[in-house]
Amino acid sequence: MCSKSVSPSSAPTPMLRVAEIEGKGRSLVASAALRAGEIVLRDSPLLLYSAFHFFPTSEPPHLQYNNVYCSNCFRLIISQPPPSSCPACSDAFCSSGCRSVALSSSHSPWVCQALRRLRDASYSPLVAETLDRQVMARFLVAAYNLAALSPPDFRILLSLQGDPSAVSRDDAAFLHSLVSSLCPPTAPEFGLSVELTASLLAKDKLNGFGLMEPFHPDKDRSVRAYGIYPRASFFNHDCLPNACRFDYVDADANSRTNTDFIVRVLHDVPEGREICLSYFPVNLKYSERQHRLKEDYGFACDCDRCKVEANWDDDEGEQEGEMSGSDSAMSGGEEEEAMEEDGDQEMEADTGEFPHAYFFLRFMCSRDNCWGTLAPLPPSNASPSTLMECNVCGNVNSIEEPMDDGSGNQ
């Protein structure tokens, strides 16, 4: 990603600092040597909004979806009907406590009214046939509500990267007209204009993170909610990342931090090394990765892995996840030795025809239909953890043991 519009002095965490990297702009680098599994960032969202689409139906809103999530904390609600709901718009809540919190903040009377009207608007072909517009409309409702509730947080949102010119003019004009008709309680200092709407949509496009539905081996995962995490937005992408994100949305019901964004490093990282995430599952082939990065983020990736795979055809790319240690240019032991020479476990582009085979063997979950990334649990005192946790399915296995393939066989 390109430069973020946040002061370099506002380092996201003592373990990370902001630095300028040629060709990337401001990036996050390790402030000190990091140990495998260390948590380098814990970030709370500026705002959250539901990813659910509005479909014309006679069913109440909380019965329109296969899974039901709390409209405040976005935990999965097991009991049906939901324990609590909004009396005006029927949005579901996991408890009366969550409803009380939401009604005084993210689910204010104006938001409630806006959601009702957006559901009515979903009968319009301009909205019903464009699911992306439904999600963007929900984001704008959350953003303008944030402007009224917390102008300082709204200014942080506006400071994030995002080029309004990259937003569809038709989308910006239509959504501005739609949201303006809802009479948002915008603070006077921000006003209400097509330009502001386009700017907000650009911030969401480049800085929004999805909170995913629970993993199921027989179903593709979809997004339950989106959030804007201001400090996490600094992370650049790499197709062989040295860190990955964990979320525990369905964690302990008494936790108020279940939507936090948590980043752990995969392996030891030396001071000064950039910390990168992958913006999507690492098993995607070169053409798919490049398309998604260009379409969603506006840049082409030139990481070491992409430099190698740019010369492959699609058939070679499809075999990435099937490579074994004996299939690669180096044996597993030789790869580990080469990776440890510079203090981390990343392969350089000139080490062989398949330099990232070790990454797949060590850091990719092999459970069916998962494709998650494995990271060690946080180290205890001076001892590194020997347990690896998948950031998608949540499986925890010993580093010495092969991952369960989902069939019960090791």
Contacts in CASP RR format, 6 or more apart in sequence:
PFRMAT RR
TARGET T0000
AUTHOR 0000-0000-0000
METHOD contacts of the structure
MODEL  1
MCSKSVSPSSAPTPMLRVAEIEGKGRSLVASAALRAGEIVLRDSPLLLYS
AFHFFPTSEPPHLQYNNVYCSNCFRLIISQPPPSSCPACSDAFCSSGCRS
VALSSSHSPWVCQALRRLRDASYSPLVAETLDRQVMARFLVAAYNLAALS
PPDFRILLSLQGDPSAVSRDDAAFLHSLVSSLCPPTAPEFGLSVELTASL
LAKDKLNGFGLMEPFHPDKDRSVRAYGIYPRASFFNHDCLPNACRFDYVD
ADANSRTNTDFIVRVLHDVPEGREICLSYFPVNLKYSERQHRLKEDYGFA
CDCDRCKVEANWDDDEGEQEGEMSGSDSAMSGGEEEEAMEEDGDQEMEAD
TGEFPHAYFFLRFMCSRDNCWGTLAPLPPSNASPSTLMECNVCGNVNSIE
EPMDDGSGNQ
1 24 0 8 1.000
1 161 0 8 1.000
1 206 0 8 1.000
1 235 0 8 1.000
1 236 0 8 1.000
1 237 0 8 1.000
1 297 0 8 1.000
1 299 0 8 1.000
2 24 0 8 1.000
2 25 0 8 1.000
2 161 0 8 1.000
2 299 0 8 1.000
3 20 0 8 1.000
3 25 0 8 1.000
3 26 0 8 1.000
3 161 0 8 1.000
4 26 0 8 1.000
4 160 0 8 1.000
4 161 0 8 1.000
4 233 0 8 1.000
4 234 0 8 1.000
5 159 0 8 1.000
5 160 0 8 1.000
5 161 0 8 1.000
6 18 0 8 1.000
6 26 0 8 1.000
6 159 0 8 1.000
6 160 0 8 1.000
6 230 0 8 1.000
6 234 0 8 1.000
8 18 0 8 1.000
8 19 0 8 1.000
8 20 0 8 1.000
8 26 0 8 1.000
10 18 0 8 1.000
11 17 0 8 1.000
11 18 0 8 1.000
11 31 0 8 1.000
12 18 0 8 1.000
12 28 0 8 1.000
12 41 0 8 1.000
12 43 0 8 1.000
12 231 0 8 1.000
12 232 0 8 1.000
12 234 0 8 1.000
13 40 0 8 1.000
13 41 0 8 1.000
13 42 0 8 1.000
13 231 0 8 1.000
14 31 0 8 1.000
15 30 0 8 1.000
15 31 0 8 1.000
15 32 0 8 1.000
15 34 0 8 1.000
15 38 0 8 1.000
15 40 0 8 1.000
15 41 0 8 1.000
16 28 0 8 1.000
16 29 0 8 1.000
16 30 0 8 1.000
16 31 0 8 1.000
16 40 0 8 1.000
16 41 0 8 1.000
16 275 0 8 1.000
17 28 0 8 1.000
17 29 0 8 1.000
17 31 0 8 1.000
18 26 0 8 1.000
18 27 0 8 1.000
18 28 0 8 1.000
18 29 0 8 1.000
18 234 0 8 1.000
19 26 0 8 1.000
19 27 0 8 1.000
19 28 0 8 1.000
19 29 0 8 1.000
19 272 0 8 1.000
19 274 0 8 1.000
20 26 0 8 1.000
20 27 0 8 1.000
21 27 0 8 1.000
21 29 0 8 1.000
21 236 0 8 1.000
21 274 0 8 1.000
24 236 0 8 1.000
24 274 0 8 1.000
26 234 0 8 1.000
27 234 0 8 1.000
27 236 0 8 1.000
27 274 0 8 1.000
28 234 0 8 1.000
28 235 0 8 1.000
28 236 0 8 1.000
28 274 0 8 1.000
28 275 0 8 1.000
29 272 0 8 1.000
29 273 0 8 1.000
29 274 0 8 1.000
29 275 0 8 1.000
30 40 0 8 1.000
30 269 0 8 1.000
30 270 0 8 1.000
30 271 0 8 1.000
30 272 0 8 1.000
30 273 0 8 1.000
30 275 0 8 1.000
31 271 0 8 1.000
31 272 0 8 1.000
32 271 0 8 1.000
33 268 0 8 1.000
33 269 0 8 1.000
33 270 0 8 1.000
33 271 0 8 1.000
34 40 0 8 1.000
34 265 0 8 1.000
34 268 0 8 1.000
34 269 0 8 1.000
35 265 0 8 1.000
35 268 0 8 1.000
35 379 0 8 1.000
35 384 0 8 1.000
36 265 0 8 1.000
36 266 0 8 1.000
36 267 0 8 1.000
36 268 0 8 1.000
36 375 0 8 1.000
36 376 0 8 1.000
36 379 0 8 1.000
36 384 0 8 1.000
36 385 0 8 1.000
37 264 0 8 1.000
37 265 0 8 1.000
37 266 0 8 1.000
37 375 0 8 1.000
37 376 0 8 1.000
37 377 0 8 1.000
37 378 0 8 1.000
37 379 0 8 1.000
37 384 0 8 1.000
37 385 0 8 1.000
38 264 0 8 1.000
38 265 0 8 1.000
38 378 0 8 1.000
38 379 0 8 1.000
39 262 0 8 1.000
39 263 0 8 1.000
39 264 0 8 1.000
39 378 0 8 1.000
40 243 0 8 1.000
40 263 0 8 1.000
40 264 0 8 1.000
40 265 0 8 1.000
40 275 0 8 1.000
41 231 0 8 1.000
41 232 0 8 1.000
41 261 0 8 1.000
41 262 0 8 1.000
41 263 0 8 1.000
42 257 0 8 1.000
42 260 0 8 1.000
42 261 0 8 1.000
42 262 0 8 1.000
42 263 0 8 1.000
43 229 0 8 1.000
43 230 0 8 1.000
43 231 0 8 1.000
43 232 0 8 1.000
43 260 0 8 1.000
43 261 0 8 1.000
44 229 0 8 1.000
44 257 0 8 1.000
44 259 0 8 1.000
44 260 0 8 1.000
44 261 0 8 1.000
45 227 0 8 1.000
45 228 0 8 1.000
45 229 0 8 1.000
45 259 0 8 1.000
45 261 0 8 1.000
46 146 0 8 1.000
46 153 0 8 1.000
46 156 0 8 1.000
46 157 0 8 1.000
46 227 0 8 1.000
46 228 0 8 1.000
46 229 0 8 1.000
46 230 0 8 1.000
47 106 0 8 1.000
47 142 0 8 1.000
47 143 0 8 1.000
47 145 0 8 1.000
47 146 0 8 1.000
47 153 0 8 1.000
47 157 0 8 1.000
47 227 0 8 1.000
47 228 0 8 1.000
48 74 0 8 1.000
48 106 0 8 1.000
48 142 0 8 1.000
48 211 0 8 1.000
48 225 0 8 1.000
48 226 0 8 1.000
48 227 0 8 1.000
48 259 0 8 1.000
49 135 0 8 1.000
49 138 0 8 1.000
49 139 0 8 1.000
49 141 0 8 1.000
49 142 0 8 1.000
49 225 0 8 1.000
49 226 0 8 1.000
49 227 0 8 1.000
50 69 0 8 1.000
50 71 0 8 1.000
50 74 0 8 1.000
50 138 0 8 1.000
50 224 0 8 1.000
50 225 0 8 1.000
51 135 0 8 1.000
51 138 0 8 1.000
51 210 0 8 1.000
51 222 0 8 1.000
51 223 0 8 1.000
51 224 0 8 1.000
51 225 0 8 1.000
51 226 0 8 1.000
52 64 0 8 1.000
52 65 0 8 1.000
52 224 0 8 1.000
53 122 0 8 1.000
53 131 0 8 1.000
53 134 0 8 1.000
53 135 0 8 1.000
54 118 0 8 1.000
54 119 0 8 1.000
54 121 0 8 1.000
54 122 0 8 1.000
54 127 0 8 1.000
54 128 0 8 1.000
54 134 0 8 1.000
55 64 0 8 1.000
55 122 0 8 1.000
55 128 0 8 1.000
56 122 0 8 1.000
56 123 0 8 1.000
56 128 0 8 1.000
57 64 0 8 1.000
60 90 0 8 1.000
61 89 0 8 1.000
61 90 0 8 1.000
61 91 0 8 1.000
61 92 0 8 1.000
61 119 0 8 1.000
62 68 0 8 1.000
62 81 0 8 1.000
62 82 0 8 1.000
62 85 0 8 1.000
62 90 0 8 1.000
62 91 0 8 1.000
62 92 0 8 1.000
67 76 0 8 1.000
67 213 0 8 1.000
67 214 0 8 1.000
67 224 0 8 1.000
68 76 0 8 1.000
68 77 0 8 1.000
68 80 0 8 1.000
68 82 0 8 1.000
68 92 0 8 1.000
69 75 0 8 1.000
69 76 0 8 1.000
69 77 0 8 1.000
69 92 0 8 1.000
69 224 0 8 1.000
69 225 0 8 1.000
70 77 0 8 1.000
70 82 0 8 1.000
70 92 0 8 1.000
70 93 0 8 1.000
70 94 0 8 1.000
70 95 0 8 1.000
70 98 0 8 1.000
71 86 0 8 1.000
71 91 0 8 1.000
71 92 0 8 1.000
71 93 0 8 1.000
71 98 0 8 1.000
71 102 0 8 1.000
71 107 0 8 1.000
72 93 0 8 1.000
72 94 0 8 1.000
72 98 0 8 1.000
72 99 0 8 1.000
72 101 0 8 1.000
72 102 0 8 1.000
72 106 0 8 1.000
72 107 0 8 1.000
73 94 0 8 1.000
73 98 0 8 1.000
73 249 0 8 1.000
73 256 0 8 1.000
73 258 0 8 1.000
73 259 0 8 1.000
74 211 0 8 1.000
74 224 0 8 1.000
74 225 0 8 1.000
74 249 0 8 1.000
74 258 0 8 1.000
74 259 0 8 1.000
75 94 0 8 1.000
75 249 0 8 1.000
75 250 0 8 1.000
75 253 0 8 1.000
75 258 0 8 1.000
76 214 0 8 1.000
76 249 0 8 1.000
76 250 0 8 1.000
77 83 0 8 1.000
77 92 0 8 1.000
77 94 0 8 1.000
82 92 0 8 1.000
82 93 0 8 1.000
82 94 0 8 1.000
83 93 0 8 1.000
83 94 0 8 1.000
83 95 0 8 1.000
83 96 0 8 1.000
84 92 0 8 1.000
84 93 0 8 1.000
84 94 0 8 1.000
84 95 0 8 1.000
84 96 0 8 1.000
84 97 0 8 1.000
84 98 0 8 1.000
84 99 0 8 1.000
85 91 0 8 1.000
85 92 0 8 1.000
85 93 0 8 1.000
85 99 0 8 1.000
86 93 0 8 1.000
86 99 0 8 1.000
86 102 0 8 1.000
86 103 0 8 1.000
86 107 0 8 1.000
86 112 0 8 1.000
88 109 0 8 1.000
88 112 0 8 1.000
88 113 0 8 1.000
88 116 0 8 1.000
89 112 0 8 1.000
89 113 0 8 1.000
89 115 0 8 1.000
89 116 0 8 1.000
89 119 0 8 1.000
91 107 0 8 1.000
91 112 0 8 1.000
91 115 0 8 1.000
93 99 0 8 1.000
93 102 0 8 1.000
94 253 0 8 1.000
95 253 0 8 1.000
99 107 0 8 1.000
105 149 0 8 1.000
106 142 0 8 1.000
106 145 0 8 1.000
108 145 0 8 1.000
108 148 0 8 1.000
108 149 0 8 1.000
110 145 0 8 1.000
110 148 0 8 1.000
110 182 0 8 1.000
110 183 0 8 1.000
110 184 0 8 1.000
110 185 0 8 1.000
111 141 0 8 1.000
111 142 0 8 1.000
111 145 0 8 1.000
113 182 0 8 1.000
114 141 0 8 1.000
114 179 0 8 1.000
114 182 0 8 1.000
114 184 0 8 1.000
115 138 0 8 1.000
115 141 0 8 1.000
117 181 0 8 1.000
117 182 0 8 1.000
118 127 0 8 1.000
118 134 0 8 1.000
118 137 0 8 1.000
118 138 0 8 1.000
118 141 0 8 1.000
118 178 0 8 1.000
118 182 0 8 1.000
121 127 0 8 1.000
121 137 0 8 1.000
121 178 0 8 1.000
122 128 0 8 1.000
122 134 0 8 1.000
126 133 0 8 1.000
126 174 0 8 1.000
127 133 0 8 1.000
127 134 0 8 1.000
127 137 0 8 1.000
127 178 0 8 1.000
132 171 0 8 1.000
133 171 0 8 1.000
133 174 0 8 1.000
133 175 0 8 1.000
135 226 0 8 1.000
136 171 0 8 1.000
136 175 0 8 1.000
136 201 0 8 1.000
136 204 0 8 1.000
137 175 0 8 1.000
137 178 0 8 1.000
137 179 0 8 1.000
139 200 0 8 1.000
139 201 0 8 1.000
139 204 0 8 1.000
139 226 0 8 1.000
140 175 0 8 1.000
140 179 0 8 1.000
140 197 0 8 1.000
140 200 0 8 1.000
140 201 0 8 1.000
141 179 0 8 1.000
141 182 0 8 1.000
141 184 0 8 1.000
143 154 0 8 1.000
143 157 0 8 1.000
143 200 0 8 1.000
143 204 0 8 1.000
144 179 0 8 1.000
144 184 0 8 1.000
144 185 0 8 1.000
144 186 0 8 1.000
144 192 0 8 1.000
145 184 0 8 1.000
145 185 0 8 1.000
146 153 0 8 1.000
146 154 0 8 1.000
146 157 0 8 1.000
147 154 0 8 1.000
147 184 0 8 1.000
147 185 0 8 1.000
147 186 0 8 1.000
147 187 0 8 1.000
147 190 0 8 1.000
148 184 0 8 1.000
148 185 0 8 1.000
148 186 0 8 1.000
148 187 0 8 1.000
151 187 0 8 1.000
151 189 0 8 1.000
151 190 0 8 1.000
154 187 0 8 1.000
154 190 0 8 1.000
156 230 0 8 1.000
157 200 0 8 1.000
157 203 0 8 1.000
157 228 0 8 1.000
157 230 0 8 1.000
158 199 0 8 1.000
158 200 0 8 1.000
158 203 0 8 1.000
160 203 0 8 1.000
160 206 0 8 1.000
160 207 0 8 1.000
160 228 0 8 1.000
160 230 0 8 1.000
160 233 0 8 1.000
161 203 0 8 1.000
161 206 0 8 1.000
161 207 0 8 1.000
161 233 0 8 1.000
162 199 0 8 1.000
162 202 0 8 1.000
162 203 0 8 1.000
162 205 0 8 1.000
162 206 0 8 1.000
162 207 0 8 1.000
163 202 0 8 1.000
164 172 0 8 1.000
164 195 0 8 1.000
164 198 0 8 1.000
164 199 0 8 1.000
164 201 0 8 1.000
164 202 0 8 1.000
166 202 0 8 1.000
166 205 0 8 1.000
166 298 0 8 1.000
167 198 0 8 1.000
167 201 0 8 1.000
167 202 0 8 1.000
167 205 0 8 1.000
169 198 0 8 1.000
171 201 0 8 1.000
172 194 0 8 1.000
172 197 0 8 1.000
172 198 0 8 1.000
172 201 0 8 1.000
173 194 0 8 1.000
175 197 0 8 1.000
175 201 0 8 1.000
176 193 0 8 1.000
176 194 0 8 1.000
176 197 0 8 1.000
176 198 0 8 1.000
179 197 0 8 1.000
180 192 0 8 1.000
184 192 0 8 1.000
186 192 0 8 1.000
190 196 0 8 1.000
203 228 0 8 1.000
204 226 0 8 1.000
204 228 0 8 1.000
205 296 0 8 1.000
206 233 0 8 1.000
206 297 0 8 1.000
207 228 0 8 1.000
207 229 0 8 1.000
207 230 0 8 1.000
207 233 0 8 1.000
208 226 0 8 1.000
208 227 0 8 1.000
208 228 0 8 1.000
208 229 0 8 1.000
208 233 0 8 1.000
209 226 0 8 1.000
209 227 0 8 1.000
209 228 0 8 1.000
209 229 0 8 1.000
209 232 0 8 1.000
209 245 0 8 1.000
209 261 0 8 1.000
210 223 0 8 1.000
210 224 0 8 1.000
210 225 0 8 1.000
210 226 0 8 1.000
210 227 0 8 1.000
211 223 0 8 1.000
211 224 0 8 1.000
211 225 0 8 1.000
211 226 0 8 1.000
211 227 0 8 1.000
211 247 0 8 1.000
211 249 0 8 1.000
211 259 0 8 1.000
212 221 0 8 1.000
212 222 0 8 1.000
212 223 0 8 1.000
212 224 0 8 1.000
212 247 0 8 1.000
212 392 0 8 1.000
213 221 0 8 1.000
213 222 0 8 1.000
213 223 0 8 1.000
213 224 0 8 1.000
214 250 0 8 1.000
215 221 0 8 1.000
215 370 0 8 1.000
215 392 0 8 1.000
215 393 0 8 1.000
215 394 0 8 1.000
217 367 0 8 1.000
217 368 0 8 1.000
217 369 0 8 1.000
217 370 0 8 1.000
217 393 0 8 1.000
217 406 0 8 1.000
218 369 0 8 1.000
219 369 0 8 1.000
220 369 0 8 1.000
221 392 0 8 1.000
224 249 0 8 1.000
225 259 0 8 1.000
227 259 0 8 1.000
229 261 0 8 1.000
232 245 0 8 1.000
232 261 0 8 1.000
232 263 0 8 1.000
235 243 0 8 1.000
235 263 0 8 1.000
235 275 0 8 1.000
235 276 0 8 1.000
235 277 0 8 1.000
236 274 0 8 1.000
236 276 0 8 1.000
236 277 0 8 1.000
237 276 0 8 1.000
237 277 0 8 1.000
237 278 0 8 1.000
237 279 0 8 1.000
237 293 0 8 1.000
237 297 0 8 1.000
237 301 0 8 1.000
237 303 0 8 1.000
238 276 0 8 1.000
238 277 0 8 1.000
238 278 0 8 1.000
238 301 0 8 1.000
238 303 0 8 1.000
238 305 0 8 1.000
239 278 0 8 1.000
239 282 0 8 1.000
239 289 0 8 1.000
239 301 0 8 1.000
239 303 0 8 1.000
239 305 0 8 1.000
239 306 0 8 1.000
240 278 0 8 1.000
240 282 0 8 1.000
240 303 0 8 1.000
240 304 0 8 1.000
240 305 0 8 1.000
240 346 0 8 1.000
240 347 0 8 1.000
240 356 0 8 1.000
240 359 0 8 1.000
241 266 0 8 1.000
241 276 0 8 1.000
241 277 0 8 1.000
241 278 0 8 1.000
241 282 0 8 1.000
241 373 0 8 1.000
242 265 0 8 1.000
242 266 0 8 1.000
242 267 0 8 1.000
242 269 0 8 1.000
242 273 0 8 1.000
242 275 0 8 1.000
242 276 0 8 1.000
242 344 0 8 1.000
242 346 0 8 1.000
243 263 0 8 1.000
243 264 0 8 1.000
243 265 0 8 1.000
243 266 0 8 1.000
243 275 0 8 1.000
243 276 0 8 1.000
243 277 0 8 1.000
243 375 0 8 1.000
244 263 0 8 1.000
244 264 0 8 1.000
244 266 0 8 1.000
244 277 0 8 1.000
244 278 0 8 1.000
244 373 0 8 1.000
244 375 0 8 1.000
244 391 0 8 1.000
245 261 0 8 1.000
245 262 0 8 1.000
245 263 0 8 1.000
245 277 0 8 1.000
245 391 0 8 1.000
246 262 0 8 1.000
246 263 0 8 1.000
246 264 0 8 1.000
246 375 0 8 1.000
246 389 0 8 1.000
246 391 0 8 1.000
247 259 0 8 1.000
247 260 0 8 1.000
247 261 0 8 1.000
247 262 0 8 1.000
248 255 0 8 1.000
248 258 0 8 1.000
248 260 0 8 1.000
248 262 0 8 1.000
249 258 0 8 1.000
249 259 0 8 1.000
250 258 0 8 1.000
251 258 0 8 1.000
252 258 0 8 1.000
263 275 0 8 1.000
263 277 0 8 1.000
264 375 0 8 1.000
264 376 0 8 1.000
264 378 0 8 1.000
265 275 0 8 1.000
265 375 0 8 1.000
266 345 0 8 1.000
266 363 0 8 1.000
266 373 0 8 1.000
266 374 0 8 1.000
266 375 0 8 1.000
266 376 0 8 1.000
267 344 0 8 1.000
267 345 0 8 1.000
267 376 0 8 1.000
268 343 0 8 1.000
268 344 0 8 1.000
268 345 0 8 1.000
269 275 0 8 1.000
269 343 0 8 1.000
269 344 0 8 1.000
270 342 0 8 1.000
270 343 0 8 1.000
270 344 0 8 1.000
273 344 0 8 1.000
278 373 0 8 1.000
279 292 0 8 1.000
279 293 0 8 1.000
279 296 0 8 1.000
279 297 0 8 1.000
280 289 0 8 1.000
280 292 0 8 1.000
281 371 0 8 1.000
281 372 0 8 1.000
281 392 0 8 1.000
282 359 0 8 1.000
282 360 0 8 1.000
282 363 0 8 1.000
282 364 0 8 1.000
282 371 0 8 1.000
282 372 0 8 1.000
282 373 0 8 1.000
283 320 0 8 1.000
283 321 0 8 1.000
283 360 0 8 1.000
283 364 0 8 1.000
283 371 0 8 1.000
284 292 0 8 1.000
285 309 0 8 1.000
285 314 0 8 1.000
285 317 0 8 1.000
285 318 0 8 1.000
285 320 0 8 1.000
286 306 0 8 1.000
286 309 0 8 1.000
286 310 0 8 1.000
286 312 0 8 1.000
286 317 0 8 1.000
287 314 0 8 1.000
289 301 0 8 1.000
289 306 0 8 1.000
290 300 0 8 1.000
290 301 0 8 1.000
290 306 0 8 1.000
293 299 0 8 1.000
293 300 0 8 1.000
293 301 0 8 1.000
294 300 0 8 1.000
304 346 0 8 1.000
304 347 0 8 1.000
304 348 0 8 1.000
304 349 0 8 1.000
304 355 0 8 1.000
305 349 0 8 1.000
305 355 0 8 1.000
305 356 0 8 1.000
307 349 0 8 1.000
308 349 0 8 1.000
308 352 0 8 1.000
308 353 0 8 1.000
308 354 0 8 1.000
308 355 0 8 1.000
308 356 0 8 1.000
309 316 0 8 1.000
309 317 0 8 1.000
320 354 0 8 1.000
320 356 0 8 1.000
320 360 0 8 1.000
321 360 0 8 1.000
321 364 0 8 1.000
323 354 0 8 1.000
323 357 0 8 1.000
323 360 0 8 1.000
324 357 0 8 1.000
324 361 0 8 1.000
325 331 0 8 1.000
325 332 0 8 1.000
325 335 0 8 1.000
325 357 0 8 1.000
325 358 0 8 1.000
325 361 0 8 1.000
327 354 0 8 1.000
327 357 0 8 1.000
328 335 0 8 1.000
328 352 0 8 1.000
328 353 0 8 1.000
328 354 0 8 1.000
328 357 0 8 1.000
328 358 0 8 1.000
329 351 0 8 1.000
329 352 0 8 1.000
329 353 0 8 1.000
329 354 0 8 1.000
329 355 0 8 1.000
329 357 0 8 1.000
330 338 0 8 1.000
330 351 0 8 1.000
330 352 0 8 1.000
330 357 0 8 1.000
330 358 0 8 1.000
332 358 0 8 1.000
332 361 0 8 1.000
335 347 0 8 1.000
335 351 0 8 1.000
335 357 0 8 1.000
335 358 0 8 1.000
336 345 0 8 1.000
336 358 0 8 1.000
338 347 0 8 1.000
338 351 0 8 1.000
339 345 0 8 1.000
339 346 0 8 1.000
339 347 0 8 1.000
339 358 0 8 1.000
345 358 0 8 1.000
345 359 0 8 1.000
345 362 0 8 1.000
346 359 0 8 1.000
347 355 0 8 1.000
347 356 0 8 1.000
347 358 0 8 1.000
347 359 0 8 1.000
348 355 0 8 1.000
349 355 0 8 1.000
362 374 0 8 1.000
363 373 0 8 1.000
363 374 0 8 1.000
363 375 0 8 1.000
364 371 0 8 1.000
364 372 0 8 1.000
364 373 0 8 1.000
364 374 0 8 1.000
365 371 0 8 1.000
365 372 0 8 1.000
365 373 0 8 1.000
365 374 0 8 1.000
365 390 0 8 1.000
365 392 0 8 1.000
365 393 0 8 1.000
365 395 0 8 1.000
365 403 0 8 1.000
366 402 0 8 1.000
366 403 0 8 1.000
366 404 0 8 1.000
366 405 0 8 1.000
367 390 0 8 1.000
367 393 0 8 1.000
367 395 0 8 1.000
367 403 0 8 1.000
367 404 0 8 1.000
367 405 0 8 1.000
367 406 0 8 1.000
368 405 0 8 1.000
368 406 0 8 1.000
368 407 0 8 1.000
370 390 0 8 1.000
370 392 0 8 1.000
370 393 0 8 1.000
371 392 0 8 1.000
372 390 0 8 1.000
372 391 0 8 1.000
372 392 0 8 1.000
372 393 0 8 1.000
373 390 0 8 1.000
373 391 0 8 1.000
373 392 0 8 1.000
374 388 0 8 1.000
374 389 0 8 1.000
374 390 0 8 1.000
374 391 0 8 1.000
374 403 0 8 1.000
375 388 0 8 1.000
375 389 0 8 1.000
375 391 0 8 1.000
376 384 0 8 1.000
376 385 0 8 1.000
376 386 0 8 1.000
376 387 0 8 1.000
376 388 0 8 1.000
376 389 0 8 1.000
376 399 0 8 1.000
377 385 0 8 1.000
377 387 0 8 1.000
377 388 0 8 1.000
377 389 0 8 1.000
377 396 0 8 1.000
378 385 0 8 1.000
379 385 0 8 1.000
386 398 0 8 1.000
386 399 0 8 1.000
386 400 0 8 1.000
387 396 0 8 1.000
387 397 0 8 1.000
387 398 0 8 1.000
387 399 0 8 1.000
388 396 0 8 1.000
388 397 0 8 1.000
388 398 0 8 1.000
388 399 0 8 1.000
388 403 0 8 1.000
389 395 0 8 1.000
389 396 0 8 1.000
390 396 0 8 1.000
390 403 0 8 1.000
395 403 0 8 1.000
395 404 0 8 1.000
397 403 0 8 1.000
397 404 0 8 1.000
401 410 0 8 1.000
402 410 0 8 1.000
404 410 0 8 1.000
END
